[in-house]
Amino acid sequence: MNENKNLTILLVDDEPIGIKVLERTLKKEGYHVITAYDGPTARTIASKNQPDLILLDIIMPGEDGFEVIRQLKEDPRTVHIPVIFLTGKDGVDSKITGFDLGAVDYITKPFHGQEVLARVRLHLQLSLATNTLISSQADRLRQIKDAQESMLVSPEDIPGANFGVCYQSLLEAGGDFYDVLQISDDIYGYFVADISGHDIATSYMTSAVKALLKQNCIPIYQPAESMRMINHVLEEILQEGKYLTACYARLNRKSETMSLINCGHPPAVYIPKNGDVELIKLMGDVLGAFHDVFFEVKDIHVRRGDRFFLYSDGLIERPGDKNVWTKGLEDLSNACRDLRDMPVVDAVACLRDVMHQKTKVFEDDIVVLGIEV
Amino acid sequence: MNVTALSERLGLEKDEFLELVELFLETGKSDLGQLKVAVQTEDIEEVVKSSHSIKGASGNLGFMEIFEVAKDVELNARQDRLDGASEAVDTIKKHLDQIAIEITGETA
């Protein structure tokens, strides 16, 4: 096939015959093939040559396949490359480990040439489809020009999400934004963002972000995948130097799990029903500025009555001290502790007032979003 | 040995396949030599290593008889057992010789 000519596959196996067999099989179909005989070499090549797909052996001396994929998925330059495991083991455990670490598929050795080609083709197609989806979403968004305020959800709109919100926009085109989505019967998404700047382009951005959330916060995507997809589109449509910080929380009521992601945003506050207030500090890149991004994900096992607060930096910043959150965060923790018995719907506004007492000046937009499990 | 079937299974031309088989015979012979010594000296770690490598290479080319024998040796050795290992060395040797003869026939 002609379209294969630019597609590059990285083969990693310590067994030379296996590499040669696969290399020939793949080259015959027109793929460009690069080979590596050990993990560290494979990672260097992956990051430098950016292959479209990696076929990775699990059992190798030194760094094994599990360690290689773990490191590939932690590296922003290689996280997006689909990895198929080559495994001699037929144990279910090793397959599950592979999938957990982010492999898209596995091929059991000894392999059959046609099977390898079929799986390679399938995953390359999926990966290309994802990329096409990103550019087509970006195209569509370029044409959206909706009003901003009408886009904000109120708690009555999604009663199952059980949240309270306090939104205050300083200027006409506010840079703060929040959204709450029902992803499935038991899964809800909560999103708070601060878009750099306060101009018309910013207000247009909020509608774009809203649409992006709807398109990408869906059951088939893990939270980090949703954020990565959104980042890719934003990167295409945002002007140079523009970006947004955000906090995304996904609550699965069935599995009683809250997954949190932080994209360069102040830490979310977690108040377990029977425990002390905790700030969830997570690493994560801002959205829309870089092509390759990394997001740390924290899964918290939650119980009924546990609370979370997501907010924008306006809540904790104080005049003349914009870049230091330490004191603000301490005040916020204390305030959340004091308000723990107040219904979450009322607590959000109270939280803003308490914090305002400390700062005296509203310098920025403020969003406070409270969630009760 | 059905060269045509084995090559087709891998999606290779016959001559490509035969080239790889020759490579396999070379590496297989050296791996088998190591395996033999390791079994005699009861060097478990080396037995695992060389049988794993024979298993992988033979499996990749579709020589399933060798693959199965090498797999048993590797599995046993991983549980600290070497029973049947020296018979296995002989069996693998026989298969390798057989393949070598057939290859010569094919390439001639």
Interface residues (C-beta under 8 A of the other chain):
Chain A: E15 P16 I17 G18 K20 V21 R24 T25 K28 I59 P61 G88 K109 P110 F111 H112 G113 Q114 V116 L117
Chain B: R9 L10 G11 L12 E16 L20 L23 F24 T27 K49 H52 S53 K55 G56 A57 G59 N60 L61 G62 M64 F67
